[in-house]
Amino acid sequence: MSQTRSVYEFNSAIVREPSTSVVHGLRADGRDGPTYDGVKAEHEIYISALRNAGVAVTVLPPLEAFPDSIFVEDPALVFTDGAILLRPGTPSRVNETAEIAPILRERFATVLELPAPGQADGGDIMYTPKGVLIGLSARTDRIGAEALIGCIERLGGKAQVAETPKGVLHFKTASSLLDDETVISTAALAGAAAFDGFRRIVVPNGEEPAANVLRVNDVVFASAHYPRTLEILDTEGYKVVPLKTVEIEKIDAGLSCMSLRWYGNNK
Ligand code: CIR
């Protein structure tokens, strides 16, 4: 991969407007779902935050048939040198890939497809300067992860498999890259071998969802309602953009899932 810039330097992103069916988005427990208006409001502020961070954002129309399709991070992976179409690991989301495929083919000269029968969700995939980490989870199986390593290598990158703690939806639900040397995670992932060589910041107990932050250029998007994590990030010198995630958290989502981001001239 001809990437000489930071893996969190982006000038392009794709997002998808929530559909009214987002109120039926997947969630692990029997909590009430979000309201459409609440998700829409959080999404609009998120788009503004991306634009304020210097990213050109393409907004795709809503897909009523896919309640979780606002989470465009999951059906594909994008890099400066190409894109990879994934196979999401839950039946209601598998066909989101076909919806995003033509959009990516318009923008990237190389678009690879994850070979069958493996499955992988973008939420399990973390870009780091040392290579891509692929968390195994209920959504990303070993066959999918190994096939994905092959695809990433074809694009000139490297990747390795990591473990996602039990009961956690995605690897990045519980961890994120903050800068070239630092990751933030829940206590459950703090000792992960995948993070050897990284400085580690651990979110306080009770603030686990705050581990899903999104570094975009010189700012860090973080959930607005985890005050102890916000204070740690501030003390560590990060330029934090607090964003409300109350509604999307009701369907097990965080800040990284709502965009596909890359650096390129292929917007
Ligand atoms: C799902 O279960 O697929 C959605 N309700 C949430 C997806 C969140 N995506 C992500 O963290 N990358």
Residues whose N, C-alpha, C, O or C-beta is under 5 A from the ligand:
A	BS01	CIR	G25 L26 R27 D68 F71 E73 G122 G123 H170 I251 D252 A253 G254 C257
